[in-house]
């Protein structure tokens, strides 16, 4: 492969538990080979966190179920992330004439609205901005608009 491909970018339809998705975060596909006659696939993956045999088997079972492979082989290499300077826990205050430091935007645009307390949320609000750590999130379409839910601290 000319470049490493993020695992969940390659296998977008793969459904797995939130815990397994978290352990697979940052996993990259370094090589792949599909045998169309046997409907088998061989994957070489680089992971950031070591996986147990149960996790590896869960990934293989999910790939077989979703993509119809009869056999899935994996070669897994664990590569610990490079040690960087630890990121600050919260954004530092802006000095006069300077903008505050901002983290990497993962999806969408930069949020400029000031976060408010969760106790002020109302069902009639169309948009809300709160701050916290997300420990569970899900979204889906149930015959109408996109419904979502998150749990944060």
Secondary structure by P-SEA (a helix, b strand, c coil): cccccccccccccccccaaaaaaacccccccccccccccbbbbbbbbcccccaaaaaaaaaaaaaaccccbbbbbbbbbcccccccccccccccccccccccccccccccccbbbbbcccccccccbbbbbccccbbbbbbcccccccccccc
